[in-house]
Structures are given as C-alpha cells and as structure tokens.
Amino acid sequence: MRAAGTLNEPLLLLRPEITNGTDGSITKSYQQVAMVWALVEASTGSQSTVAGRIASTYPLTLTIRRRTDVAEGWRVERDGQSLRVKAVLPHSEQAPFMQILCEQEEGDDGGT
C-alpha cells in the first residue's frame, strides 16, 4: 500500500438513506458522512449498449485511510463527479489504508 503523502485528492463519502413516505412511497437519498483524502487511480473504461443507447463506465480505485463504515452502494463525490462504490477490498485490522472500487457511469446523476 502507498504512503499517506500520496493521498492528495479530497473526496466526500455519502451513505444511502431510505425514507418511507406516508403515502407508501420510498425515497433514496445520500447523507454526507465524511471528507477524506485519497489516491485515485483510473482503469480502462468500457462501453456497452443499455436500453438501446451506448453507456460508458470508468472504473476507479480509491485508496483512503482505513475506515470501518464504507460499504457497497455508497456514493463518493469527486470534483463534481458522482461515483458508485462497487466493492470495498478486504483489509486487515492493522492495515492503515483500504481500497474502494468505484465506477462512474456516463450520464449518471448520482440517483437511482
């Protein structure tokens, strides 16, 4: 894992919140949890056809100081981009850092 000096990009971690309305509706929103510093590494993007249009995905690996609360389904805000947390890589209790696999989808407004 890399040294803390390479964590040079600020990110916002957001946890999903589900609200049940009195009319039976369900609303999903995201609550800000923390601002963290990260090392962001990009992988090769891919394209596929979804509902008759081309959709692009851009996987990213984020390295941050270890936290115990980040989970799949969270969002990460990065310089105006909304990233979806796809996986949190396992780490030991003693590891000072952790890795989060995220994906930004073209045209994704951050909601579901």
DOLO-460440 format. One record per residue: residue in three letters; x, y, z of N, C-alpha, C, O in turn. Coordinates in Angstrom, 2 decimals, decimal comma. Layout:
BEGIN
{aa = ALA | neast = X | nnorth = Y | nup = Z | caeast = X | canorth = Y | caup = Z | ceast = X | cnorth = Y | cup = Z | oeast = X | onorth = Y | oup = Z}
...
//
This chain:
BEGIN
{aa = MET | neast = 0,85 | nnorth = -1,17 | nup = 0,00 | caeast = 0,00 | canorth = 0,00 | caup = 0,00 | ceast = 0,90 | cnorth = 1,23 | cup = 0,00 | oeast = 2,03 | onorth = 1,17 | oup = 0,46}
{aa = ARG | neast = 0,42 | nnorth = 2,32 | nup = -0,49 | caeast = 1,22 | canorth = 3,53 | caup = -0,66 | ceast = 1,27 | cnorth = 4,37 | cup = 0,62 | oeast = 0,45 | onorth = 4,21 | oup = 1,52}
{aa = ALA | neast = 2,23 | nnorth = 5,26 | nup = 0,67 | caeast = 2,38 | canorth = 6,15 | caup = 1,83 | ceast = 1,29 | cnorth = 7,21 | cup = 1,84 | oeast = 0,72 | onorth = 7,55 | oup = 0,81}
{aa = ALA | neast = 1,02 | nnorth = 7,74 | nup = 3,01 | caeast = -0,04 | canorth = 8,73 | caup = 3,19 | ceast = 0,19 | cnorth = 9,99 | cup = 2,37 | oeast = -0,77 | onorth = 10,69 | oup = 2,05}
{aa = GLY | neast = 1,43 | nnorth = 10,31 | nup = 2,03 | caeast = 1,72 | canorth = 11,50 | caup = 1,27 | ceast = 1,10 | cnorth = 11,52 | cup = -0,11 | oeast = 0,96 | onorth = 12,58 | oup = -0,71}
{aa = THR | neast = 0,71 | nnorth = 10,37 | nup = -0,63 | caeast = 0,11 | canorth = 10,31 | caup = -1,96 | ceast = -1,40 | cnorth = 10,49 | cup = -1,93 | oeast = -2,04 | onorth = 10,52 | oup = -2,98}
{aa = LEU | neast = -1,99 | nnorth = 10,61 | nup = -0,76 | caeast = -3,42 | canorth = 10,85 | caup = -0,65 | ceast = -3,64 | cnorth = 12,34 | cup = -0,88 | oeast = -3,65 | onorth = 13,13 | oup = 0,06}
{aa = ASN | neast = -3,82 | nnorth = 12,72 | nup = -2,15 | caeast = -3,79 | canorth = 14,13 | caup = -2,50 | ceast = -5,09 | cnorth = 14,67 | cup = -3,11 | oeast = -5,11 | onorth = 15,79 | oup = -3,61}
{aa = GLU | neast = -6,15 | nnorth = 13,88 | nup = -3,07 | caeast = -7,39 | canorth = 14,33 | caup = -3,68 | ceast = -8,53 | cnorth = 14,26 | cup = -2,66 | oeast = -8,78 | onorth = 13,20 | oup = -2,10}
{aa = PRO | neast = -9,22 | nnorth = 15,38 | nup = -2,42 | caeast = -10,33 | canorth = 15,35 | caup = -1,46 | ceast = -11,58 | cnorth = 14,71 | cup = -2,06 | oeast = -11,93 | onorth = 14,97 | oup = -3,21}
{aa = LEU | neast = -12,24 | nnorth = 13,87 | nup = -1,27 | caeast = -13,47 | canorth = 13,19 | caup = -1,68 | ceast = -14,51 | cnorth = 13,30 | cup = -0,57 | oeast = -14,15 | onorth = 13,41 | oup = 0,60}
{aa = LEU | neast = -15,78 | nnorth = 13,26 | nup = -0,94 | caeast = -16,86 | canorth = 13,20 | caup = 0,04 | ceast = -17,46 | cnorth = 11,81 | cup = 0,02 | oeast = -17,80 | onorth = 11,29 | oup = -1,05}
{aa = LEU | neast = -17,59 | nnorth = 11,19 | nup = 1,19 | caeast = -18,24 | canorth = 9,89 | caup = 1,31 | ceast = -19,70 | cnorth = 10,12 | cup = 1,67 | oeast = -20,01 | onorth = 10,89 | oup = 2,57}
{aa = LEU | neast = -20,61 | nnorth = 9,44 | nup = 0,95 | caeast = -22,04 | canorth = 9,59 | caup = 1,18 | ceast = -22,70 | cnorth = 8,22 | cup = 1,39 | oeast = -22,49 | onorth = 7,30 | oup = 0,60}
{aa = ARG | neast = -23,48 | nnorth = 8,11 | nup = 2,43 | caeast = -24,17 | canorth = 6,87 | caup = 2,80 | ceast = -25,61 | cnorth = 6,94 | cup = 2,28 | oeast = -26,25 | onorth = 7,99 | oup = 2,37}
{aa = PRO | neast = -26,15 | nnorth = 5,83 | nup = 1,72 | caeast = -27,53 | canorth = 5,85 | caup = 1,25 | ceast = -28,51 | cnorth = 5,92 | cup = 2,42 | oeast = -28,30 | onorth = 5,29 | oup = 3,45}
{aa = GLU | neast = -29,57 | nnorth = 6,68 | nup = 2,24 | caeast = -30,64 | canorth = 6,82 | caup = 3,24 | ceast = -31,95 | cnorth = 6,50 | cup = 2,54 | oeast = -32,25 | onorth = 7,06 | oup = 1,49}
{aa = ILE | neast = -32,74 | nnorth = 5,60 | nup = 3,11 | caeast = -34,04 | canorth = 5,24 | caup = 2,58 | ceast = -35,11 | cnorth = 5,86 | cup = 3,47 | oeast = -35,08 | onorth = 5,69 | oup = 4,69}
{aa = THR | neast = -36,05 | nnorth = 6,60 | nup = 2,85 | caeast = -37,13 | canorth = 7,24 | caup = 3,60 | ceast = -38,45 | cnorth = 6,71 | cup = 3,08 | oeast = -38,71 | onorth = 6,73 | oup = 1,88}
{aa = ASN | neast = -39,28 | nnorth = 6,23 | nup = 3,99 | caeast = -40,62 | canorth = 5,75 | caup = 3,64 | ceast = -41,61 | cnorth = 6,88 | cup = 3,83 | oeast = -41,76 | onorth = 7,41 | oup = 4,93}
{aa = GLY | neast = -42,30 | nnorth = 7,25 | nup = 2,75 | caeast = -43,29 | canorth = 8,32 | caup = 2,82 | ceast = -44,60 | cnorth = 7,81 | cup = 3,40 | oeast = -44,86 | onorth = 6,61 | oup = 3,42}
{aa = THR | neast = -45,42 | nnorth = 8,73 | nup = 3,87 | caeast = -46,73 | canorth = 8,36 | caup = 4,44 | ceast = -47,66 | cnorth = 7,78 | cup = 3,38 | oeast = -48,61 | onorth = 7,08 | oup = 3,71}
{aa = ASP | neast = -47,39 | nnorth = 8,08 | nup = 2,10 | caeast = -48,21 | canorth = 7,55 | caup = 1,01 | ceast = -47,70 | cnorth = 6,21 | cup = 0,50 | oeast = -48,21 | onorth = 5,69 | oup = -0,49}
{aa = GLY | neast = -46,70 | nnorth = 5,65 | nup = 1,18 | caeast = -46,14 | canorth = 4,36 | caup = 0,78 | ceast = -44,99 | cnorth = 4,45 | cup = -0,19 | oeast = -44,41 | onorth = 3,44 | oup = -0,57}
{aa = SER | neast = -44,63 | nnorth = 5,66 | nup = -0,58 | caeast = -43,51 | canorth = 5,85 | caup = -1,50 | ceast = -42,19 | cnorth = 5,67 | cup = -0,75 | oeast = -42,11 | onorth = 5,85 | oup = 0,46}
{aa = ILE | neast = -41,18 | nnorth = 5,31 | nup = -1,51 | caeast = -39,83 | canorth = 5,13 | caup = -0,96 | ceast = -38,90 | cnorth = 6,10 | cup = -1,68 | oeast = -38,87 | onorth = 6,15 | oup = -2,91}
{aa = THR | neast = -38,15 | nnorth = 6,87 | nup = -0,90 | caeast = -37,21 | canorth = 7,83 | caup = -1,46 | ceast = -35,80 | cnorth = 7,47 | cup = -1,02 | oeast = -35,54 | onorth = 7,25 | oup = 0,17}
{aa = LYS | neast = -34,89 | nnorth = 7,41 | nup = -2,00 | caeast = -33,49 | canorth = 7,12 | caup = -1,69 | ceast = -32,69 | cnorth = 8,40 | cup = -1,87 | oeast = -32,75 | onorth = 9,05 | oup = -2,92}
{aa = SER | neast = -31,95 | nnorth = 8,76 | nup = -0,84 | caeast = -31,08 | canorth = 9,93 | caup = -0,90 | ceast = -29,73 | cnorth = 9,54 | cup = -0,31 | oeast = -29,54 | onorth = 8,40 | oup = 0,12}
{aa = TYR | neast = -28,80 | nnorth = 10,48 | nup = -0,29 | caeast = -27,46 | canorth = 10,20 | caup = 0,23 | ceast = -27,09 | cnorth = 11,25 | cup = 1,26 | oeast = -27,22 | onorth = 12,45 | oup = 1,02}
{aa = GLN | neast = -26,61 | nnorth = 10,78 | nup = 2,41 | caeast = -26,22 | canorth = 11,62 | caup = 3,54 | ceast = -24,70 | cnorth = 11,71 | cup = 3,59 | oeast = -24,02 | onorth = 10,68 | oup = 3,57}
{aa = GLN | neast = -24,16 | nnorth = 12,94 | nup = 3,65 | caeast = -22,71 | canorth = 13,10 | caup = 3,73 | ceast = -22,20 | cnorth = 12,56 | cup = 5,05 | oeast = -22,73 | onorth = 12,89 | oup = 6,11}
{aa = VAL | neast = -21,16 | nnorth = 11,72 | nup = 5,00 | caeast = -20,56 | canorth = 11,11 | caup = 6,19 | ceast = -19,24 | cnorth = 11,77 | cup = 6,54 | oeast = -19,01 | onorth = 12,11 | oup = 7,70}
{aa = ALA | neast = -18,37 | nnorth = 11,95 | nup = 5,55 | caeast = -17,04 | canorth = 12,49 | caup = 5,84 | ceast = -16,37 | cnorth = 12,99 | cup = 4,57 | oeast = -16,70 | onorth = 12,57 | oup = 3,46}
{aa = MET | neast = -15,41 | nnorth = 13,90 | nup = 4,76 | caeast = -14,50 | canorth = 14,30 | caup = 3,70 | ceast = -13,20 | cnorth = 13,57 | cup = 3,99 | oeast = -12,69 | onorth = 13,64 | oup = 5,11}
{aa = VAL | neast = -12,66 | nnorth = 12,88 | nup = 2,99 | caeast = -11,42 | canorth = 12,13 | caup = 3,15 | ceast = -10,46 | cnorth = 12,50 | cup = 2,02 | oeast = -10,86 | onorth = 13,04 | oup = 1,00}
{aa = TRP | neast = -9,19 | nnorth = 12,19 | nup = 2,24 | caeast = -8,17 | canorth = 12,36 | caup = 1,21 | ceast = -7,87 | cnorth = 11,01 | cup = 0,61 | oeast = -7,81 | onorth = 10,00 | oup = 1,31}
{aa = ALA | neast = -7,67 | nnorth = 10,98 | nup = -0,72 | caeast = -7,49 | canorth = 9,71 | caup = -1,41 | ceast = -6,46 | cnorth = 9,81 | cup = -2,52 | oeast = -6,14 | onorth = 10,88 | oup = -3,04}
{aa = LEU | neast = -5,96 | nnorth = 8,64 | nup = -2,88 | caeast = -5,20 | canorth = 8,45 | caup = -4,11 | ceast = -6,19 | cnorth = 7,84 | cup = -5,08 | oeast = -6,78 | onorth = 6,80 | oup = -4,79}
{aa = VAL | neast = -6,39 | nnorth = 8,46 | nup = -6,25 | caeast = -7,37 | canorth = 7,98 | caup = -7,23 | ceast = -6,61 | cnorth = 7,44 | cup = -8,43 | oeast = -5,81 | onorth = 8,15 | oup = -9,04}
{aa = GLU | neast = -6,87 | nnorth = 6,18 | nup = -8,76 | caeast = -6,22 | canorth = 5,54 | caup = -9,90 | ceast = -7,30 | cnorth = 5,05 | cup = -10,86 | oeast = -8,23 | onorth = 4,36 | oup = -10,45}
{aa = ALA | neast = -7,16 | nnorth = 5,41 | nup = -12,13 | caeast = -8,15 | canorth = 5,03 | caup = -13,14 | ceast = -7,74 | cnorth = 3,75 | cup = -13,86 | oeast = -6,56 | onorth = 3,46 | oup = -14,03}
{aa = SER | neast = -8,75 | nnorth = 2,99 | nup = -14,27 | caeast = -8,55 | canorth = 1,81 | caup = -15,10 | ceast = -9,13 | cnorth = 2,11 | cup = -16,48 | oeast = -9,70 | onorth = 3,18 | oup = -16,69}
{aa = THR | neast = -8,99 | nnorth = 1,19 | nup = -17,39 | caeast = -9,52 | canorth = 1,36 | caup = -18,73 | ceast = -11,05 | cnorth = 1,31 | cup = -18,69 | oeast = -11,63 | onorth = 0,45 | oup = -18,04}
{aa = GLY | neast = -11,68 | nnorth = 2,24 | nup = -19,37 | caeast = -13,13 | canorth = 2,28 | caup = -19,43 | ceast = -13,68 | cnorth = 1,24 | cup = -20,39 | oeast = -12,94 | onorth = 0,59 | oup = -21,13}
{aa = SER | neast = -15,01 | nnorth = 1,09 | nup = -20,36 | caeast = -15,67 | canorth = 0,15 | caup = -21,26 | ceast = -16,99 | cnorth = 0,73 | cup = -21,72 | oeast = -17,53 | onorth = 1,65 | oup = -21,09}
{aa = GLN | neast = -17,51 | nnorth = 0,20 | nup = -22,82 | caeast = -18,80 | canorth = 0,64 | caup = -23,33 | ceast = -19,69 | cnorth = -0,56 | cup = -23,55 | oeast = -19,22 | onorth = -1,65 | oup = -23,89}
{aa = SER | neast = -20,99 | nnorth = -0,34 | nup = -23,34 | caeast = -21,98 | canorth = -1,39 | caup = -23,63 | ceast = -23,26 | cnorth = -0,70 | cup = -24,06 | oeast = -23,41 | onorth = 0,52 | oup = -23,91}
{aa = THR | neast = -24,17 | nnorth = -1,47 | nup = -24,60 | caeast = -25,46 | canorth = -0,92 | caup = -25,01 | ceast = -26,49 | cnorth = -1,24 | cup = -23,95 | oeast = -26,71 | onorth = -2,41 | oup = -23,60}
{aa = VAL | neast = -27,13 | nnorth = -0,19 | nup = -23,42 | caeast = -28,16 | canorth = -0,34 | caup = -22,40 | ceast = -29,39 | cnorth = 0,40 | cup = -22,89 | oeast = -29,34 | onorth = 1,59 | oup = -23,18}
{aa = ALA | neast = -30,51 | nnorth = -0,31 | nup = -22,98 | caeast = -31,78 | canorth = 0,27 | caup = -23,43 | ceast = -31,62 | cnorth = 1,01 | cup = -24,76 | oeast = -32,18 | onorth = 2,09 | oup = -24,94}
{aa = GLY | neast = -30,87 | nnorth = 0,42 | nup = -25,66 | caeast = -30,72 | canorth = 0,98 | caup = -26,99 | ceast = -29,76 | cnorth = 2,14 | cup = -27,13 | oeast = -29,66 | onorth = 2,74 | oup = -28,20}
{aa = ARG | neast = -29,03 | nnorth = 2,47 | nup = -26,05 | caeast = -28,04 | canorth = 3,54 | caup = -26,17 | ceast = -26,71 | cnorth = 3,08 | cup = -25,59 | oeast = -26,66 | onorth = 2,16 | oup = -24,78}
{aa = ILE | neast = -25,65 | nnorth = 3,73 | nup = -26,01 | caeast = -24,32 | canorth = 3,35 | caup = -25,54 | ceast = -24,09 | cnorth = 3,94 | cup = -24,15 | oeast = -24,29 | onorth = 5,13 | oup = -23,93}
{aa = ALA | neast = -23,67 | nnorth = 3,08 | nup = -23,22 | caeast = -23,34 | canorth = 3,51 | caup = -21,86 | ceast = -21,86 | cnorth = 3,25 | cup = -21,63 | oeast = -21,36 | onorth = 2,16 | oup = -21,93}
{aa = SER | neast = -21,17 | nnorth = 4,23 | nup = -21,09 | caeast = -19,74 | canorth = 4,10 | caup = -20,80 | ceast = -19,54 | cnorth = 4,00 | cup = -19,29 | oeast = -20,23 | onorth = 4,66 | oup = -18,52}
{aa = THR | neast = -18,58 | nnorth = 3,17 | nup = -18,89 | caeast = -18,22 | canorth = 3,08 | caup = -17,48 | ceast = -16,73 | cnorth = 3,32 | cup = -17,33 | oeast = -15,93 | onorth = 2,96 | oup = -18,19}
{aa = TYR | neast = -16,37 | nnorth = 3,94 | nup = -16,20 | caeast = -14,98 | canorth = 4,29 | caup = -15,93 | ceast = -14,63 | cnorth = 3,82 | cup = -14,52 | oeast = -14,90 | onorth = 4,54 | oup = -13,55}
{aa = PRO | neast = -14,04 | nnorth = 2,63 | nup = -14,38 | caeast = -13,70 | canorth = 2,15 | caup = -13,04 | ceast = -12,52 | cnorth = 2,91 | cup = -12,44 | oeast = -11,56 | onorth = 3,25 | oup = -13,13}
{aa = LEU | neast = -12,62 | nnorth = 3,17 | nup = -11,14 | caeast = -11,57 | canorth = 3,86 | caup = -10,39 | ceast = -11,27 | cnorth = 3,08 | cup = -9,12 | oeast = -12,16 | onorth = 2,47 | oup = -8,53}
{aa = THR | neast = -10,02 | nnorth = 3,10 | nup = -8,70 | caeast = -9,64 | canorth = 2,54 | caup = -7,41 | ceast = -9,22 | cnorth = 3,70 | cup = -6,53 | oeast = -8,33 | onorth = 4,48 | oup = -6,87}
{aa = LEU | neast = -9,88 | nnorth = 3,80 | nup = -5,37 | caeast = -9,60 | canorth = 4,86 | caup = -4,40 | ceast = -8,86 | cnorth = 4,24 | cup = -3,23 | oeast = -9,30 | onorth = 3,23 | oup = -2,68}
{aa = THR | neast = -7,75 | nnorth = 4,83 | nup = -2,84 | caeast = -7,03 | canorth = 4,40 | caup = -1,64 | ceast = -7,22 | cnorth = 5,49 | cup = -0,60 | oeast = -6,88 | onorth = 6,65 | oup = -0,84}
{aa = ILE | neast = -7,78 | nnorth = 5,11 | nup = 0,56 | caeast = -8,02 | canorth = 6,06 | caup = 1,65 | ceast = -7,52 | cnorth = 5,46 | cup = 2,95 | oeast = -7,19 | onorth = 4,27 | oup = 3,02}
{aa = ARG | neast = -7,45 | nnorth = 6,29 | nup = 3,99 | caeast = -7,13 | canorth = 5,76 | caup = 5,32 | ceast = -8,26 | cnorth = 4,82 | cup = 5,73 | oeast = -9,43 | onorth = 5,06 | oup = 5,42}
{aa = ARG | neast = -7,91 | nnorth = 3,76 | nup = 6,41 | caeast = -8,87 | canorth = 2,70 | caup = 6,76 | ceast = -10,04 | cnorth = 3,26 | cup = 7,55 | oeast = -9,87 | onorth = 4,04 | oup = 8,49}
{aa = ARG | neast = -11,23 | nnorth = 2,84 | nup = 7,15 | caeast = -12,48 | canorth = 3,14 | caup = 7,84 | ceast = -13,26 | cnorth = 1,83 | cup = 7,94 | oeast = -13,03 | onorth = 0,92 | oup = 7,15}
{aa = THR | neast = -14,15 | nnorth = 1,75 | nup = 8,88 | caeast = -14,93 | canorth = 0,51 | caup = 9,03 | ceast = -16,36 | cnorth = 0,66 | cup = 8,55 | oeast = -17,12 | onorth = -0,31 | oup = 8,57}
{aa = ASP | neast = -16,75 | nnorth = 1,87 | nup = 8,11 | caeast = -18,15 | canorth = 2,08 | caup = 7,77 | ceast = -18,47 | cnorth = 2,12 | cup = 6,28 | oeast = -19,64 | onorth = 2,07 | oup = 5,93}
{aa = VAL | neast = -17,50 | nnorth = 2,20 | nup = 5,40 | caeast = -17,76 | canorth = 2,31 | caup = 3,97 | ceast = -18,23 | cnorth = 0,96 | cup = 3,44 | oeast = -17,67 | onorth = -0,08 | oup = 3,78}
{aa = ALA | neast = -19,28 | nnorth = 0,98 | nup = 2,59 | caeast = -19,84 | canorth = -0,27 | caup = 2,08 | ceast = -20,27 | cnorth = -0,10 | cup = 0,62 | oeast = -20,40 | onorth = 1,01 | oup = 0,12}
{aa = GLU | neast = -20,49 | nnorth = -1,22 | nup = -0,03 | caeast = -21,01 | canorth = -1,24 | caup = -1,39 | ceast = -22,35 | cnorth = -0,49 | cup = -1,41 | oeast = -23,16 | onorth = -0,64 | oup = -0,49}
{aa = GLY | neast = -22,57 | nnorth = 0,29 | nup = -2,44 | caeast = -23,81 | canorth = 1,05 | caup = -2,54 | ceast = -23,66 | cnorth = 2,50 | cup = -2,11 | oeast = -24,53 | onorth = 3,33 | oup = -2,40}
{aa = TRP | neast = -22,57 | nnorth = 2,82 | nup = -1,42 | caeast = -22,32 | canorth = 4,22 | caup = -1,04 | ceast = -21,99 | cnorth = 5,00 | cup = -2,30 | oeast = -21,80 | onorth = 4,42 | oup = -3,37}
{aa = ARG | neast = -21,93 | nnorth = 6,32 | nup = -2,17 | caeast = -21,51 | canorth = 7,21 | caup = -3,23 | ceast = -20,27 | cnorth = 7,97 | cup = -2,77 | oeast = -20,06 | onorth = 8,18 | oup = -1,58}
{aa = VAL | neast = -19,47 | nnorth = 8,37 | nup = -3,75 | caeast = -18,30 | canorth = 9,21 | caup = -3,49 | ceast = -18,40 | cnorth = 10,38 | cup = -4,45 | oeast = -18,55 | onorth = 10,19 | oup = -5,66}
{aa = GLU | neast = -18,32 | nnorth = 11,60 | nup = -3,92 | caeast = -18,32 | canorth = 12,79 | caup = -4,76 | ceast = -16,88 | cnorth = 13,22 | cup = -4,98 | oeast = -16,11 | onorth = 13,39 | oup = -4,03}
{aa = ARG | neast = -16,53 | nnorth = 13,39 | nup = -6,25 | caeast = -15,16 | canorth = 13,74 | caup = -6,62 | ceast = -15,19 | cnorth = 14,86 | cup = -7,64 | oeast = -15,50 | onorth = 14,63 | oup = -8,81}
{aa = ASP | neast = -14,87 | nnorth = 16,06 | nup = -7,22 | caeast = -14,75 | canorth = 17,19 | caup = -8,13 | ceast = -15,94 | cnorth = 17,26 | cup = -9,09 | oeast = -15,75 | onorth = 17,38 | oup = -10,30}
{aa = GLY | neast = -17,16 | nnorth = 17,19 | nup = -8,56 | caeast = -18,36 | canorth = 17,28 | caup = -9,38 | ceast = -18,84 | cnorth = 15,97 | cup = -9,97 | oeast = -19,92 | onorth = 15,92 | oup = -10,56}
{aa = GLN | neast = -18,09 | nnorth = 14,90 | nup = -9,82 | caeast = -18,49 | canorth = 13,58 | caup = -10,31 | ceast = -19,12 | cnorth = 12,79 | cup = -9,17 | oeast = -18,71 | onorth = 12,90 | oup = -8,02}
{aa = SER | neast = -20,11 | nnorth = 11,98 | nup = -9,52 | caeast = -20,70 | canorth = 11,07 | caup = -8,56 | ceast = -20,25 | cnorth = 9,66 | cup = -8,91 | oeast = -20,50 | onorth = 9,17 | oup = -10,01}
{aa = LEU | neast = -19,57 | nnorth = 9,01 | nup = -7,96 | caeast = -19,06 | canorth = 7,66 | caup = -8,18 | ceast = -19,84 | cnorth = 6,68 | cup = -7,33 | oeast = -20,19 | onorth = 6,98 | oup = -6,19}
{aa = ARG | neast = -20,13 | nnorth = 5,53 | nup = -7,87 | caeast = -20,82 | canorth = 4,47 | caup = -7,14 | ceast = -19,80 | cnorth = 3,48 | cup = -6,59 | oeast = -18,94 | onorth = 3,00 | oup = -7,33}
{aa = VAL | neast = -19,88 | nnorth = 3,18 | nup = -5,29 | caeast = -18,98 | canorth = 2,20 | caup = -4,68 | ceast = -19,46 | cnorth = 0,81 | cup = -5,10 | oeast = -20,56 | onorth = 0,39 | oup = -4,74}
{aa = LYS | neast = -18,62 | nnorth = 0,11 | nup = -5,85 | caeast = -18,94 | canorth = -1,24 | caup = -6,33 | ceast = -18,43 | cnorth = -2,31 | cup = -5,37 | oeast = -19,05 | onorth = -3,36 | oup = -5,24}
{aa = ALA | neast = -17,30 | nnorth = -2,05 | nup = -4,71 | caeast = -16,73 | canorth = -3,03 | caup = -3,78 | ceast = -15,73 | cnorth = -2,35 | cup = -2,86 | oeast = -15,08 | onorth = -1,37 | oup = -3,23}
{aa = VAL | neast = -15,61 | nnorth = -2,89 | nup = -1,66 | caeast = -14,60 | canorth = -2,47 | caup = -0,70 | ceast = -13,69 | cnorth = -3,67 | cup = -0,52 | oeast = -14,12 | onorth = -4,73 | oup = -0,06}
{aa = LEU | neast = -12,42 | nnorth = -3,51 | nup = -0,88 | caeast = -11,50 | canorth = -4,65 | caup = -0,81 | ceast = -11,20 | cnorth = -5,01 | cup = 0,64 | oeast = -11,00 | onorth = -4,13 | oup = 1,48}
{aa = PRO | neast = -11,17 | nnorth = -6,30 | nup = 0,93 | caeast = -10,88 | canorth = -6,73 | caup = 2,30 | ceast = -9,51 | cnorth = -6,23 | cup = 2,75 | oeast = -8,57 | onorth = -6,13 | oup = 1,95}
{aa = HIS | neast = -9,42 | nnorth = -5,93 | nup = 4,02 | caeast = -8,16 | canorth = -5,46 | caup = 4,58 | ceast = -8,04 | cnorth = -5,98 | cup = 6,01 | oeast = -9,04 | onorth = -6,35 | oup = 6,63}
{aa = SER | neast = -6,83 | nnorth = -6,01 | nup = 6,50 | caeast = -6,62 | canorth = -6,49 | caup = 7,87 | ceast = -6,93 | cnorth = -5,37 | cup = 8,86 | oeast = -6,95 | onorth = -4,19 | oup = 8,49}
{aa = GLU | neast = -7,17 | nnorth = -5,73 | nup = 10,08 | caeast = -7,46 | canorth = -4,75 | caup = 11,14 | ceast = -6,29 | cnorth = -3,79 | cup = 11,35 | oeast = -6,49 | onorth = -2,66 | oup = 11,78}
{aa = GLN | neast = -5,07 | nnorth = -4,23 | nup = 11,05 | caeast = -3,89 | canorth = -3,41 | caup = 11,27 | ceast = -3,52 | cnorth = -2,55 | cup = 10,06 | oeast = -2,67 | onorth = -1,66 | oup = 10,18}
{aa = ALA | neast = -4,13 | nnorth = -2,78 | nup = 8,92 | caeast = -3,77 | canorth = -2,04 | caup = 7,71 | ceast = -4,15 | cnorth = -0,57 | cup = 7,86 | oeast = -5,28 | onorth = -0,25 | oup = 8,23}
{aa = PRO | neast = -3,22 | nnorth = 0,34 | nup = 7,57 | caeast = -3,53 | canorth = 1,76 | caup = 7,73 | ceast = -4,39 | cnorth = 2,32 | cup = 6,58 | oeast = -4,99 | onorth = 3,38 | oup = 6,74}
{aa = PHE | neast = -4,45 | nnorth = 1,63 | nup = 5,44 | caeast = -5,19 | canorth = 2,09 | caup = 4,28 | ceast = -6,14 | cnorth = 1,02 | cup = 3,78 | oeast = -6,01 | onorth = -0,15 | oup = 4,14}
{aa = MET | neast = -7,09 | nnorth = 1,43 | nup = 2,96 | caeast = -8,02 | canorth = 0,49 | caup = 2,34 | ceast = -8,26 | cnorth = 0,94 | cup = 0,91 | oeast = -7,99 | onorth = 2,09 | oup = 0,55}
{aa = GLN | neast = -8,78 | nnorth = 0,03 | nup = 0,09 | caeast = -9,07 | canorth = 0,36 | caup = -1,30 | ceast = -10,56 | cnorth = 0,17 | cup = -1,56 | oeast = -11,19 | onorth = -0,78 | oup = -1,09}
{aa = ILE | neast = -11,11 | nnorth = 1,11 | nup = -2,32 | caeast = -12,52 | canorth = 1,10 | caup = -2,69 | ceast = -12,59 | cnorth = 1,11 | cup = -4,21 | oeast = -11,97 | onorth = 1,95 | oup = -4,86}
{aa = LEU | neast = -13,34 | nnorth = 0,18 | nup = -4,78 | caeast = -13,52 | canorth = 0,14 | caup = -6,22 | ceast = -14,80 | cnorth = 0,89 | cup = -6,56 | oeast = -15,88 | onorth = 0,56 | oup = -6,05}
{aa = CYS | neast = -14,69 | nnorth = 1,90 | nup = -7,42 | caeast = -15,82 | canorth = 2,75 | caup = -7,78 | ceast = -15,99 | cnorth = 2,77 | cup = -9,29 | oeast = -15,11 | onorth = 2,37 | oup = -10,05}
{aa = GLU | neast = -17,16 | nnorth = 3,26 | nup = -9,69 | caeast = -17,44 | canorth = 3,36 | caup = -11,11 | ceast = -18,28 | cnorth = 4,61 | cup = -11,35 | oeast = -19,25 | onorth = 4,86 | oup = -10,63}
{aa = GLN | neast = -17,89 | nnorth = 5,37 | nup = -12,34 | caeast = -18,70 | canorth = 6,50 | caup = -12,75 | ceast = -19,33 | cnorth = 6,16 | cup = -14,07 | oeast = -18,63 | onorth = 5,81 | oup = -15,02}
{aa = GLU | neast = -20,64 | nnorth = 6,26 | nup = -14,15 | caeast = -21,31 | canorth = 5,96 | caup = -15,39 | ceast = -21,66 | cnorth = 7,26 | cup = -16,09 | oeast = -22,17 | onorth = 8,20 | oup = -15,47}
{aa = GLU | neast = -21,40 | nnorth = 7,31 | nup = -17,36 | caeast = -21,70 | canorth = 8,49 | caup = -18,16 | ceast = -23,19 | cnorth = 8,77 | cup = -18,11 | oeast = -24,01 | onorth = 7,87 | oup = -18,35}
{aa = GLY | neast = -23,55 | nnorth = 10,00 | nup = -17,79 | caeast = -24,96 | canorth = 10,37 | caup = -17,70 | ceast = -25,59 | cnorth = 10,02 | cup = -16,37 | oeast = -26,79 | onorth = 10,25 | oup = -16,19}
{aa = ASP | neast = -24,83 | nnorth = 9,48 | nup = -15,42 | caeast = -25,35 | canorth = 9,13 | caup = -14,11 | ceast = -25,47 | cnorth = 10,39 | cup = -13,27 | oeast = -24,49 | onorth = 11,11 | oup = -13,11}
{aa = ASP | neast = -26,65 | nnorth = 10,65 | nup = -12,74 | caeast = -26,84 | canorth = 11,85 | caup = -11,93 | ceast = -26,64 | cnorth = 11,58 | cup = -10,45 | oeast = -26,87 | onorth = 12,46 | oup = -9,63}
{aa = GLY | neast = -26,21 | nnorth = 10,36 | nup = -10,10 | caeast = -25,98 | canorth = 10,01 | caup = -8,71 | ceast = -27,18 | cnorth = 9,40 | cup = -8,04 | oeast = -27,06 | onorth = 8,88 | oup = -6,93}
{aa = GLY | neast = -28,32 | nnorth = 9,44 | nup = -8,68 | caeast = -29,53 | canorth = 8,84 | caup = -8,09 | ceast = -29,79 | cnorth = 7,49 | cup = -8,68 | oeast = -29,09 | onorth = 7,06 | oup = -9,60}
{aa = THR | neast = -30,79 | nnorth = 6,81 | nup = -8,17 | caeast = -31,15 | canorth = 5,50 | caup = -8,74 | ceast = -32,61 | cnorth = 5,48 | cup = -9,09 | oeast = -33,11 | onorth = 4,46 | oup = -9,58}
//
